[in-house]
Amino acid sequence: MCRRLKYRQRLQANLRHRFRNEYLGQLKLMRQRSTSRAVTLDEVVLIGNDQDKRLVWPLGRIREIIPGKDGVIRLRIYPLECIDTKKALEPTSTLPPIDENSSAGVSNVKHDIKSRVPETVVKTTR
């Protein structure tokens, strides 16, 4: 039994070491390479919070972009009926844009989505 316990401890230490070196190292490299694109007015985004899972985050539409003093966008304001718009300054995650030039079918999808998205998004309780 003692040999088996030592083997499991050594295996666990090796896995932890590989995870820290390989996976976390790759995440660091990916973060350095990634470039963020600028958000635009009337873009549909997810309104994030720390309490809910990402699956239940409500959708919002960007109505106003407020740049910081250094030119970097710091705040985005969303029209929500359930709370004051000035309190809706939460972390966001933008949805991937749909390219109109990629194919004819995709460009039609973009216009269909715009017609189906409501003007204001209301967060409902479960």
MIZARO-763163 format. One record per residue: residue in three letters; z, x negated, y negated of N, C-alpha, C in turn. Coordinates in nm, 4 decimals, m for minus. Layout:
// MIZARO-763163
node code=ALA; n_c3=Z; n_c1=X; n_c2=Y; ca_c3=Z; ca_c1=X; ca_c2=Y; c_c3=Z; c_c1=X; c_c2=Y
...
END
This chain:
// MIZARO-763163
node code=MET; n_c3=0.0000; n_c1=m0.0810; n_c2=0.1193; ca_c3=0.0000; ca_c1=0.0000; ca_c2=0.0000; c_c3=0.0000; c_c1=m0.0853; c_c2=m0.1256
node code=CYS; n_c3=0.0663; n_c1=m0.1956; n_c2=m0.1222; ca_c3=0.0756; ca_c1=m0.2809; ca_c2=m0.2399; c_c3=m0.0622; c_c1=m0.3360; c_c2=m0.2779
node code=ARG; n_c3=m0.1425; n_c1=m0.3731; n_c2=m0.1777; ca_c3=m0.2775; ca_c1=m0.4236; ca_c2=m0.2068; c_c3=m0.3635; c_c1=m0.3146; c_c2=m0.2691
node code=ARG; n_c3=m0.3495; n_c1=m0.1933; n_c2=m0.2198; ca_c3=m0.4279; ca_c1=m0.0816; ca_c2=m0.2734; c_c3=m0.3907; c_c1=m0.0534; c_c2=m0.4191
node code=LEU; n_c3=m0.2622; n_c1=m0.0587; n_c2=m0.4505; ca_c3=m0.2159; ca_c1=m0.0368; ca_c2=m0.5870; c_c3=m0.2689; c_c1=m0.1453; c_c2=m0.6807
node code=LYS; n_c3=m0.2638; n_c1=m0.2698; n_c2=m0.6375; ca_c3=m0.3164; ca_c1=m0.3798; ca_c2=m0.7189; c_c3=m0.4669; c_c1=m0.3640; c_c2=m0.7409
node code=TYR; n_c3=m0.5379; n_c1=m0.3198; n_c2=m0.6362; ca_c3=m0.6819; ca_c1=m0.2985; ca_c2=m0.6483; c_c3=m0.7121; c_c1=m0.1902; c_c2=m0.7517
node code=ARG; n_c3=m0.6393; n_c1=m0.0786; n_c2=m0.7470; ca_c3=m0.6616; ca_c1=0.0304; ca_c2=m0.8427; c_c3=m0.6291; c_c1=m0.0133; c_c2=m0.9852
node code=GLN; n_c3=m0.5231; n_c1=m0.0916; n_c2=m1.0026; ca_c3=m0.4881; ca_c1=m0.1395; ca_c2=m1.1364; c_c3=m0.5952; c_c1=m0.2340; c_c2=m1.1902
node code=ARG; n_c3=m0.6451; n_c1=m0.3213; n_c2=m1.1032; ca_c3=m0.7503; ca_c1=m0.4146; ca_c2=m1.1441; c_c3=m0.8793; c_c1=m0.3391; c_c2=m1.1775
node code=LEU; n_c3=m0.9135; n_c1=m0.2378; n_c2=m1.0975; ca_c3=m1.0313; ca_c1=m0.1561; ca_c2=m1.1233; c_c3=m1.0187; c_c1=m0.0815; c_c2=m1.2563
node code=GLN; n_c3=m0.9019; n_c1=m0.0258; n_c2=m1.2823; ca_c3=m0.8795; ca_c1=0.0450; ca_c2=m1.4081; c_c3=m0.8898; c_c1=m0.0503; c_c2=m1.5274
node code=ALA; n_c3=m0.8342; n_c1=m0.1690; n_c2=m1.5153; ca_c3=m0.8421; ca_c1=m0.2667; ca_c2=m1.6243; c_c3=m0.9863; c_c1=m0.3097; c_c2=m1.6486
node code=ASN; n_c3=m1.0632; n_c1=m0.3288; n_c2=m1.5406; ca_c3=m1.2039; ca_c1=m0.3674; ca_c2=m1.5561; c_c3=m1.2853; c_c1=m0.2570; c_c2=m1.6230
node code=LEU; n_c3=m1.2624; n_c1=m0.1323; n_c2=m1.5819; ca_c3=m1.3345; ca_c1=m0.0211; ca_c2=m1.6437; c_c3=m1.3007; c_c1=m0.0086; c_c2=m1.7924
node code=ARG; n_c3=m1.1735; n_c1=m0.0230; n_c2=m1.8270; ca_c3=m1.1334; ca_c1=m0.0157; ca_c2=m1.9670; c_c3=m1.1980; c_c1=m0.1281; c_c2=m2.0475
node code=HIS; n_c3=m1.2021; n_c1=m0.2474; n_c2=m1.9904; ca_c3=m1.2628; ca_c1=m0.3625; ca_c2=m2.0580; c_c3=m1.4126; c_c1=m0.3398; c_c2=m2.0795
node code=ARG; n_c3=m1.4826; n_c1=m0.2930; n_c2=m1.9755; ca_c3=m1.6264; ca_c1=m0.2663; ca_c2=m1.9893; c_c3=m1.6534; c_c1=m0.1557; c_c2=m2.0900
node code=PHE; n_c3=m1.5711; n_c1=m0.0505; n_c2=m2.0897; ca_c3=m1.5892; ca_c1=0.0593; ca_c2=m2.1845; c_c3=m1.5769; c_c1=0.0092; c_c2=m2.3280
node code=ARG; n_c3=m1.4743; n_c1=m0.0696; n_c2=m2.3535; ca_c3=m1.4542; ca_c1=m0.1196; ca_c2=m2.4898; c_c3=m1.5665; c_c1=m0.2124; c_c2=m2.5327
node code=ASN; n_c3=m1.6092; n_c1=m0.2986; n_c2=m2.4446; ca_c3=m1.7130; ca_c1=m0.3952; ca_c2=m2.4825; c_c3=m1.8516; c_c1=m0.3332; c_c2=m2.4895
node code=GLU; n_c3=m1.8899; n_c1=m0.2562; n_c2=m2.3896; ca_c3=m2.0269; ca_c1=m0.2061; ca_c2=m2.3820; c_c3=m2.0467; c_c1=m0.0778; c_c2=m2.4623
node code=TYR; n_c3=m1.9719; n_c1=0.0253; n_c2=m2.4317; ca_c3=m1.9953; ca_c1=0.1552; ca_c2=m2.4951; c_c3=m1.9585; c_c1=0.1531; c_c2=m2.6433
node code=LEU; n_c3=m1.8392; n_c1=0.1070; n_c2=m2.6756; ca_c3=m1.7990; ca_c1=0.1053; ca_c2=m2.8161; c_c3=m1.8834; c_c1=0.0081; c_c2=m2.8968
node code=GLY; n_c3=m1.9279; n_c1=m0.1004; n_c2=m2.8343; ca_c3=m2.0186; ca_c1=m0.1926; ca_c2=m2.9030; c_c3=m2.1518; c_c1=m0.1281; c_c2=m2.9345
node code=GLN; n_c3=m2.2042; n_c1=m0.0489; n_c2=m2.8407; ca_c3=m2.3298; ca_c1=0.0217; ca_c2=m2.8651; c_c3=m2.3144; c_c1=0.1256; c_c2=m2.9755
node code=LEU; n_c3=m2.2011; n_c1=0.1954; n_c2=m2.9784; ca_c3=m2.1784; ca_c1=0.2931; ca_c2=m3.0848; c_c3=m2.1767; c_c1=0.2259; c_c2=m3.2212
node code=LYS; n_c3=m2.1153; n_c1=0.1099; n_c2=m3.2283; ca_c3=m2.1096; ca_c1=0.0372; ca_c2=m3.3553; c_c3=m2.2497; c_c1=m0.0031; c_c2=m3.3995
node code=LEU; n_c3=m2.3326; n_c1=m0.0511; n_c2=m3.3067; ca_c3=m2.4692; ca_c1=m0.0896; ca_c2=m3.3407; c_c3=m2.5511; c_c1=0.0314; c_c2=m3.3835
node code=MET; n_c3=m2.5354; n_c1=0.1439; n_c2=m3.3154; ca_c3=m2.6110; ca_c1=0.2639; ca_c2=m3.3510; c_c3=m2.5725; c_c1=0.3134; c_c2=m3.4894
node code=ARG; n_c3=m2.4456; n_c1=0.3058; n_c2=m3.5237; ca_c3=m2.4002; ca_c1=0.3507; ca_c2=m3.6547; c_c3=m2.4590; c_c1=0.2632; c_c2=m3.7645
node code=GLN; n_c3=m2.4719; n_c1=0.1333; n_c2=m3.7400; ca_c3=m2.5282; ca_c1=0.0433; ca_c2=m3.8399; c_c3=m2.6766; c_c1=0.0702; c_c2=m3.8605
node code=ARG; n_c3=m2.7479; n_c1=0.1086; n_c2=m3.7555; ca_c3=m2.8916; ca_c1=0.1320; ca_c2=m3.7643; c_c3=m2.9271; c_c1=0.2688; c_c2=m3.8201
node code=SER; n_c3=m2.8394; n_c1=0.3652; n_c2=m3.8031; ca_c3=m2.8753; ca_c1=0.5017; ca_c2=m3.8411; c_c3=m2.8853; c_c1=0.5152; c_c2=m3.9926
node code=THR; n_c3=m2.9862; n_c1=0.5881; n_c2=m4.0351; ca_c3=m3.0036; ca_c1=0.6161; ca_c2=m4.1768; c_c3=m2.9932; c_c1=0.7662; c_c2=m4.1959
node code=SER; n_c3=m2.9260; n_c1=0.8045; n_c2=m4.3001; ca_c3=m2.9143; ca_c1=0.9473; ca_c2=m4.3264; c_c3=m3.0205; c_c1=0.9881; c_c2=m4.4270
node code=ARG; n_c3=m3.0693; n_c1=1.1083; n_c2=m4.4105; ca_c3=m3.1704; ca_c1=1.1573; ca_c2=m4.5028; c_c3=m3.1029; c_c1=1.2452; c_c2=m4.6067
node code=ALA; n_c3=m3.1687; n_c1=1.2630; n_c2=m4.7187; ca_c3=m3.1123; ca_c1=1.3433; ca_c2=m4.8261; c_c3=m3.1236; c_c1=1.4914; c_c2=m4.7922
node code=VAL; n_c3=m3.0220; n_c1=1.5662; n_c2=m4.8279; ca_c3=m3.0262; ca_c1=1.7103; ca_c2=m4.8078; c_c3=m3.0978; c_c1=1.7744; c_c2=m4.9260
node code=THR; n_c3=m3.1524; n_c1=1.8921; n_c2=m4.9037; ca_c3=m3.2258; ca_c1=1.9614; ca_c2=m5.0086; c_c3=m3.1663; c_c1=2.0999; c_c2=m5.0307
node code=LEU; n_c3=m3.2003; n_c1=2.1603; n_c2=m5.1418; ca_c3=m3.1547; ca_c1=2.2955; ca_c2=m5.1707; c_c3=m3.2134; c_c1=2.3933; c_c2=m5.0696
node code=ASP; n_c3=m3.1410; n_c1=2.4982; n_c2=m5.0420; ca_c3=m3.1791; ca_c1=2.6039; ca_c2=m4.9473; c_c3=m3.1946; c_c1=2.5541; c_c2=m4.8043
node code=GLU; n_c3=m3.1331; n_c1=2.4433; n_c2=m4.7715; ca_c3=m3.1350; ca_c1=2.3929; ca_c2=m4.6344; c_c3=m3.0211; c_c1=2.4584; c_c2=m4.5570
node code=VAL; n_c3=m3.0454; n_c1=2.4942; n_c2=m4.4331; ca_c3=m2.9440; ca_c1=2.5568; ca_c2=m4.3491; c_c3=m2.8626; c_c1=2.4470; c_c2=m4.2823
node code=VAL; n_c3=m2.7302; n_c1=2.4563; n_c2=m4.2951; ca_c3=m2.6404; ca_c1=2.3548; ca_c2=m4.2408; c_c3=m2.5264; c_c1=2.4230; c_c2=m4.1655
node code=LEU; n_c3=m2.4551; n_c1=2.3446; n_c2=m4.0865; ca_c3=m2.3338; ca_c1=2.3914; ca_c2=m4.0211; c_c3=m2.2159; c_c1=2.3612; c_c2=m4.1119
node code=ILE; n_c3=m2.1257; n_c1=2.4567; n_c2=m4.1283; ca_c3=m2.0049; ca_c1=2.4347; ca_c2=m4.2071; c_c3=m1.8951; c_c1=2.3983; c_c2=m4.1089
node code=GLY; n_c3=m1.8551; n_c1=2.2729; n_c2=m4.1101; ca_c3=m1.7616; ca_c1=2.2238; ca_c2=m4.0106; c_c3=m1.6172; c_c1=2.2329; c_c2=m4.0535
node code=ASN; n_c3=m1.5285; n_c1=2.2365; n_c2=m3.9554; ca_c3=m1.3855; ca_c1=2.2256; ca_c2=m3.9792; c_c3=m1.3223; c_c1=2.1618; c_c2=m3.8570
node code=ASP; n_c3=m1.1991; n_c1=2.1192; n_c2=m3.8720; ca_c3=m1.1325; ca_c1=2.0483; ca_c2=m3.7639; c_c3=m1.0664; c_c1=2.1416; c_c2=m3.6628
node code=GLN; n_c3=m1.0478; n_c1=2.2679; n_c2=m3.6976; ca_c3=m0.9771; ca_c1=2.3595; ca_c2=m3.6092; c_c3=m1.0666; c_c1=2.4190; c_c2=m3.5009
node code=ASP; n_c3=m1.1932; n_c1=2.4450; n_c2=m3.5324; ca_c3=m1.2822; ca_c1=2.5120; ca_c2=m3.4379; c_c3=m1.3749; c_c1=2.4128; c_c2=m3.3696
node code=LYS; n_c3=m1.4279; n_c1=2.4534; n_c2=m3.2554; ca_c3=m1.5281; ca_c1=2.3732; ca_c2=m3.1873; c_c3=m1.6599; c_c1=2.3847; c_c2=m3.2616
node code=ARG; n_c3=m1.7445; n_c1=2.2873; n_c2=m3.2460; ca_c3=m1.8711; ca_c1=2.2835; ca_c2=m3.3181; c_c3=m1.9602; c_c1=2.4032; c_c2=m3.2834
node code=LEU; n_c3=m1.9433; n_c1=2.4557; n_c2=m3.1659; ca_c3=m2.0236; ca_c1=2.5689; ca_c2=m3.1219; c_c3=m2.0003; c_c1=2.6937; c_c2=m3.2069
node code=VAL; n_c3=m1.8808; n_c1=2.7109; n_c2=m3.2594; ca_c3=m1.8484; ca_c1=2.8304; ca_c2=m3.3369; c_c3=m1.8496; c_c1=2.8062; c_c2=m3.4877
node code=TRP; n_c3=m1.8939; n_c1=2.6891; n_c2=m3.5330; ca_c3=m1.9029; ca_c1=2.6640; ca_c2=m3.6771; c_c3=m2.0046; c_c1=2.7596; c_c2=m3.7376
node code=PRO; n_c3=m1.9741; n_c1=2.8171; n_c2=m3.8527; ca_c3=m2.0694; ca_c1=2.9095; ca_c2=m3.9152; c_c3=m2.1845; c_c1=2.8347; c_c2=m3.9827
node code=LEU; n_c3=m2.2942; n_c1=2.9053; n_c2=m4.0017; ca_c3=m2.4079; ca_c1=2.8498; ca_c2=m4.0739; c_c3=m2.3935; c_c1=2.8800; c_c2=m4.2218
node code=GLY; n_c3=m2.4422; n_c1=2.7896; n_c2=m4.3039; ca_c3=m2.4420; ca_c1=2.8104; ca_c2=m4.4477; c_c3=m2.5722; c_c1=2.7604; c_c2=m4.5060
node code=ARG; n_c3=m2.5969; n_c1=2.7969; n_c2=m4.6297; ca_c3=m2.7180; ca_c1=2.7544; ca_c2=m4.6991; c_c3=m2.6759; c_c1=2.6782; c_c2=m4.8239
node code=ILE; n_c3=m2.7369; n_c1=2.5626; n_c2=m4.8460; ca_c3=m2.7031; ca_c1=2.4805; ca_c2=m4.9618; c_c3=m2.7599; c_c1=2.5464; c_c2=m5.0864
node code=ARG; n_c3=m2.6736; n_c1=2.5751; n_c2=m5.1815; ca_c3=m2.7155; ca_c1=2.6366; ca_c2=m5.3070; c_c3=m2.7055; c_c1=2.5394; c_c2=m5.4241
node code=GLU; n_c3=m2.6132; n_c1=2.4437; n_c2=m5.4170; ca_c3=m2.5944; ca_c1=2.3502; ca_c2=m5.5274; c_c3=m2.5523; c_c1=2.2154; c_c2=m5.4704
node code=ILE; n_c3=m2.6090; n_c1=2.1095; n_c2=m5.5238; ca_c3=m2.5741; ca_c1=1.9743; ca_c2=m5.4819; c_c3=m2.5127; c_c1=1.9036; c_c2=m5.6012
node code=ILE; n_c3=m2.3923; n_c1=1.8503; n_c2=m5.5824; ca_c3=m2.3219; ca_c1=1.7827; ca_c2=m5.6907; c_c3=m2.3156; c_c1=1.6340; c_c2=m5.6578
node code=PRO; n_c3=m2.3909; n_c1=1.5494; n_c2=m5.7290; ca_c3=m2.3851; ca_c1=1.4057; ca_c2=m5.7022; c_c3=m2.2591; c_c1=1.3437; c_c2=m5.7625
node code=GLY; n_c3=m2.2123; n_c1=1.2368; n_c2=m5.6992; ca_c3=m2.0996; ca_c1=1.1632; ca_c2=m5.7533; c_c3=m2.1443; c_c1=1.0760; c_c2=m5.8689
node code=LYS; n_c3=m2.0509; n_c1=1.0067; n_c2=m5.9312; ca_c3=m2.0846; ca_c1=0.9210; ca_c2=m6.0450; c_c3=m2.1765; c_c1=0.8065; c_c2=m6.0054
node code=ASP; n_c3=m2.1689; n_c1=0.7642; n_c2=m5.8794; ca_c3=m2.2537; ca_c1=0.6546; ca_c2=m5.8336; c_c3=m2.3860; c_c1=0.7036; c_c2=m5.7757
node code=GLY; n_c3=m2.4144; n_c1=0.8332; n_c2=m5.7837; ca_c3=m2.5408; ca_c1=0.8882; ca_c2=m5.7368; c_c3=m2.5397; c_c1=0.9348; c_c2=m5.5930
node code=VAL; n_c3=m2.4319; n_c1=0.9119; n_c2=m5.5211; ca_c3=m2.4203; ca_c1=0.9554; ca_c2=m5.3822; c_c3=m2.3673; c_c1=1.0989; c_c2=m5.3809
node code=ILE; n_c3=m2.4247; n_c1=1.1824; n_c2=m5.2957; ca_c3=m2.3809; ca_c1=1.3215; ca_c2=m5.2878; c_c3=m2.2418; c_c1=1.3267; c_c2=m5.2271
node code=ARG; n_c3=m2.1497; n_c1=1.3842; n_c2=m5.3000; ca_c3=m2.0121; ca_c1=1.3947; ca_c2=m5.2547; c_c3=m1.9757; c_c1=1.5358; c_c2=m5.2091
node code=LEU; n_c3=m2.0245; n_c1=1.6365; n_c2=m5.2787; ca_c3=m1.9858; ca_c1=1.7744; ca_c2=m5.2517; c_c3=m2.1086; c_c1=1.8616; c_c2=m5.2365
node code=ARG; n_c3=m2.0973; n_c1=1.9606; n_c2=m5.1526; ca_c3=m2.2016; ca_c1=2.0612; ca_c2=m5.1376; c_c3=m2.1328; c_c1=2.1971; c_c2=m5.1409
node code=ILE; n_c3=m2.1863; n_c1=2.2909; n_c2=m5.2128; ca_c3=m2.1220; ca_c1=2.4214; ca_c2=m5.2269; c_c3=m2.2031; c_c1=2.5260; c_c2=m5.1522
node code=TYR; n_c3=m2.1350; n_c1=2.6116; n_c2=m5.0765; ca_c3=m2.1996; ca_c1=2.7130; ca_c2=m4.9929; c_c3=m2.1525; c_c1=2.8511; c_c2=m5.0337
node code=PRO; n_c3=m2.2404; n_c1=2.9468; n_c2=m5.0401; ca_c3=m2.1968; ca_c1=3.0833; ca_c2=m5.0696; c_c3=m2.1399; c_c1=3.1502; c_c2=m4.9441
node code=LEU; n_c3=m2.0121; n_c1=3.1789; n_c2=m4.9459; ca_c3=m1.9469; ca_c1=3.2497; ca_c2=m4.8358; c_c3=m1.8707; c_c1=3.3663; c_c2=m4.8955
node code=GLU; n_c3=m1.8850; n_c1=3.4848; n_c2=m4.8416; ca_c3=m1.8181; ca_c1=3.6015; ca_c2=m4.8967; c_c3=m1.6694; c_c1=3.6040; c_c2=m4.8649
node code=CYS; n_c3=m1.6298; n_c1=3.5423; n_c2=m4.7533; ca_c3=m1.4911; ca_c1=3.5556; ca_c2=m4.7110; c_c3=m1.3962; c_c1=3.4640; c_c2=m4.7878
node code=ILE; n_c3=m1.4476; n_c1=3.3569; n_c2=m4.8504; ca_c3=m1.3615; ca_c1=3.2679; ca_c2=m4.9277; c_c3=m1.4299; c_c1=3.2329; c_c2=m5.0585
node code=ASP; n_c3=m1.3552; n_c1=3.1767; n_c2=m5.1506; ca_c3=m1.4096; ca_c1=3.1335; ca_c2=m5.2788; c_c3=m1.5069; c_c1=3.0186; c_c2=m5.2561
node code=THR; n_c3=m1.6174; n_c1=3.0148; n_c2=m5.3310; ca_c3=m1.7192; ca_c1=2.9114; ca_c2=m5.3087; c_c3=m1.6673; c_c1=2.7730; c_c2=m5.3422
node code=LYS; n_c3=m1.5736; n_c1=2.7609; n_c2=m5.4332; ca_c3=m1.5206; ca_c1=2.6287; ca_c2=m5.4671; c_c3=m1.4330; c_c1=2.5734; c_c2=m5.3549
node code=LYS; n_c3=m1.3818; n_c1=2.6612; n_c2=m5.2679; ca_c3=m1.3010; ca_c1=2.6158; ca_c2=m5.1553; c_c3=m1.3862; c_c1=2.5840; c_c2=m5.0336
node code=ALA; n_c3=m1.5142; n_c1=2.6088; n_c2=m5.0405; ca_c3=m1.6031; ca_c1=2.5879; ca_c2=m4.9265; c_c3=m1.6573; c_c1=2.4466; c_c2=m4.9225
node code=LEU; n_c3=m1.5845; n_c1=2.3527; n_c2=m4.9762; ca_c3=m1.6280; ca_c1=2.2134; ca_c2=m4.9772; c_c3=m1.5720; c_c1=2.1458; c_c2=m4.8535
node code=GLU; n_c3=m1.6371; n_c1=2.1674; n_c2=m4.7409; ca_c3=m1.5912; ca_c1=2.1169; ca_c2=m4.6128; c_c3=m1.6911; c_c1=2.0172; c_c2=m4.5584
node code=PRO; n_c3=m1.6518; n_c1=1.9367; n_c2=m4.4580; ca_c3=m1.7485; ca_c1=1.8468; ca_c2=m4.3962; c_c3=m1.8626; c_c1=1.9259; c_c2=m4.3349
node code=THR; n_c3=m1.9813; n_c1=1.8711; n_c2=m4.3424; ca_c3=m2.0970; ca_c1=1.9428; ca_c2=m4.2905; c_c3=m2.1773; c_c1=1.8551; c_c2=m4.1978
node code=SER; n_c3=m2.2592; n_c1=1.9188; n_c2=m4.1221; ca_c3=m2.3552; ca_c1=1.8511; ca_c2=m4.0368; c_c3=m2.4873; c_c1=1.9229; c_c2=m4.0553
node code=THR; n_c3=m2.5881; n_c1=1.8520; n_c2=m4.1015; ca_c3=m2.7149; ca_c1=1.9187; ca_c2=m4.1279; c_c3=m2.7920; c_c1=1.9379; c_c2=m3.9988
node code=LEU; n_c3=m2.8627; n_c1=2.0470; n_c2=m3.9910; ca_c3=m2.9477; ca_c1=2.0737; ca_c2=m3.8760; c_c3=m3.0739; c_c1=1.9903; c_c2=m3.8882
node code=PRO; n_c3=m3.1340; n_c1=1.9488; n_c2=m3.7783; ca_c3=m3.2555; ca_c1=1.8676; ca_c2=m3.7879; c_c3=m3.3681; c_c1=1.9472; c_c2=m3.8518
node code=PRO; n_c3=m3.4446; n_c1=1.8843; n_c2=m3.9412; ca_c3=m3.5532; ca_c1=1.9574; ca_c2=m4.0064; c_c3=m3.6677; c_c1=1.9826; c_c2=m3.9100
node code=ILE; n_c3=m3.7426; n_c1=2.0863; n_c2=m3.9359; ca_c3=m3.8608; ca_c1=2.1168; ca_c2=m3.8566; c_c3=m3.9804; c_c1=2.0724; c_c2=m3.9377
node code=ASP; n_c3=m4.0590; n_c1=1.9807; n_c2=m3.8827; ca_c3=m4.1745; ca_c1=1.9268; ca_c2=m3.9525; c_c3=m4.2876; c_c1=2.0275; c_c2=m3.9509
node code=GLU; n_c3=m4.3436; n_c1=2.0549; n_c2=m4.0665; ca_c3=m4.4564; ca_c1=2.1477; ca_c2=m4.0717; c_c3=m4.5849; c_c1=2.0815; c_c2=m4.0250
node code=ASN; n_c3=m4.5931; n_c1=1.9497; n_c2=m4.0305; ca_c3=m4.7156; ca_c1=1.8792; ca_c2=m3.9961; c_c3=m4.7277; c_c1=1.8485; c_c2=m3.8476
node code=SER; n_c3=m4.6213; n_c1=1.8714; n_c2=m3.7698; ca_c3=m4.6247; ca_c1=1.8302; ca_c2=m3.6297; c_c3=m4.7213; c_c1=1.9139; c_c2=m3.5467
node code=SER; n_c3=m4.7169; n_c1=2.0463; n_c2=m3.5606; ca_c3=m4.8118; ca_c1=2.1325; ca_c2=m3.4898; c_c3=m4.8128; c_c1=2.2689; c_c2=m3.5558
node code=ALA; n_c3=m4.9155; n_c1=2.3470; n_c2=m3.5283; ca_c3=m4.9291; ca_c1=2.4784; ca_c2=m3.5923; c_c3=m4.8192; c_c1=2.5731; c_c2=m3.5469
node code=GLY; n_c3=m4.7812; n_c1=2.5676; n_c2=m3.4198; ca_c3=m4.6785; ca_c1=2.6569; ca_c2=m3.3684; c_c3=m4.5429; c_c1=2.6307; c_c2=m3.4302
node code=VAL; n_c3=m4.5116; n_c1=2.5047; n_c2=m3.4532; ca_c3=m4.3828; ca_c1=2.4706; ca_c2=m3.5104; c_c3=m4.3748; c_c1=2.5163; c_c2=m3.6552
node code=SER; n_c3=m4.4841; n_c1=2.5064; n_c2=m3.7313; ca_c3=m4.4785; ca_c1=2.5489; ca_c2=m3.8710; c_c3=m4.4557; c_c1=2.6992; c_c2=m3.8805
node code=ASN; n_c3=m4.5110; n_c1=2.7764; n_c2=m3.7879; ca_c3=m4.4861; ca_c1=2.9202; ca_c2=m3.7881; c_c3=m4.3407; c_c1=2.9506; c_c2=m3.7564
node code=VAL; n_c3=m4.2797; n_c1=2.8704; n_c2=m3.6703; ca_c3=m4.1394; ca_c1=2.8896; ca_c2=m3.6363; c_c3=m4.0532; c_c1=2.8702; c_c2=m3.7596
node code=LYS; n_c3=m4.0862; n_c1=2.7713; n_c2=m3.8431; ca_c3=m4.0063; ca_c1=2.7449; ca_c2=m3.9622; c_c3=m4.0075; c_c1=2.8655; c_c2=m4.0553
node code=HIS; n_c3=m4.1231; n_c1=2.9270; n_c2=m4.0741; ca_c3=m4.1308; ca_c1=3.0427; ca_c2=m4.1623; c_c3=m4.0592; c_c1=3.1625; c_c2=m4.1010
node code=ASP; n_c3=m4.0641; n_c1=3.1772; n_c2=m3.9687; ca_c3=m3.9925; ca_c1=3.2858; ca_c2=m3.9029; c_c3=m3.8423; c_c1=3.2691; c_c2=m3.9184
node code=ILE; n_c3=m3.7945; n_c1=3.1453; n_c2=m3.9074; ca_c3=m3.6514; ca_c1=3.1193; ca_c2=m3.9217; c_c3=m3.6067; c_c1=3.1539; c_c2=m4.0627
node code=LYS; n_c3=m3.6862; n_c1=3.1162; n_c2=m4.1633; ca_c3=m3.6481; ca_c1=3.1467; ca_c2=m4.3008; c_c3=m3.6373; c_c1=3.2969; c_c2=m4.3230
node code=SER; n_c3=m3.7245; n_c1=3.3738; n_c2=m4.2597; ca_c3=m3.7203; ca_c1=3.5180; ca_c2=m4.2810; c_c3=m3.6027; c_c1=3.5824; c_c2=m4.2085
node code=ARG; n_c3=m3.5532; n_c1=3.5209; n_c2=m4.1012; ca_c3=m3.4434; ca_c1=3.5790; ca_c2=m4.0245; c_c3=m3.3057; c_c1=3.5379; c_c2=m4.0738
node code=VAL; n_c3=m3.2931; n_c1=3.4244; n_c2=m4.1451; ca_c3=m3.1628; ca_c1=3.3764; ca_c2=m4.1891; c_c3=m3.1150; c_c1=3.4632; c_c2=m4.3047
node code=PRO; n_c3=m2.9934; n_c1=3.5195; n_c2=m4.2967; ca_c3=m2.9444; ca_c1=3.6039; ca_c2=m4.4052; c_c3=m2.9141; c_c1=3.5219; c_c2=m4.5306
node code=GLU; n_c3=m2.9102; n_c1=3.5888; n_c2=m4.6443; ca_c3=m2.8840; ca_c1=3.5220; ca_c2=m4.7715; c_c3=m2.7437; c_c1=3.4632; c_c2=m4.7728
node code=THR; n_c3=m2.6444; n_c1=3.5364; n_c2=m4.7265; ca_c3=m2.5081; ca_c1=3.4857; ca_c2=m4.7217; c_c3=m2.4595; c_c1=3.4897; c_c2=m4.5782
node code=VAL; n_c3=m2.3722; n_c1=3.3959; n_c2=m4.5448; ca_c3=m2.3184; ca_c1=3.3866; ca_c2=m4.4097; c_c3=m2.1707; c_c1=3.4192; c_c2=m4.4166
node code=VAL; n_c3=m2.1262; n_c1=3.5130; n_c2=m4.3360; ca_c3=m1.9871; ca_c1=3.5543; ca_c2=m4.3343; c_c3=m1.9270; c_c1=3.5114; c_c2=m4.2023
node code=LYS; n_c3=m1.8130; n_c1=3.4440; n_c2=m4.2082; ca_c3=m1.7452; ca_c1=3.4014; ca_c2=m4.0866; c_c3=m1.6631; c_c1=3.5180; c_c2=m4.0334
node code=THR; n_c3=m1.6897; n_c1=3.5559; n_c2=m3.9107; ca_c3=m1.6169; ca_c1=3.6665; ca_c2=m3.8504; c_c3=m1.5066; c_c1=3.6129; c_c2=m3.7626
node code=THR; n_c3=m1.4020; n_c1=3.6896; n_c2=m3.7476; ca_c3=m1.2928; ca_c1=3.6485; ca_c2=m3.6593; c_c3=m1.3253; c_c1=3.6878; c_c2=m3.5177
node code=ARG; n_c3=m1.2660; n_c1=3.6191; n_c2=m3.4240; ca_c3=m1.2920; ca_c1=3.6450; ca_c2=m3.2826; c_c3=m1.2189; c_c1=3.7656; c_c2=m3.2352
END
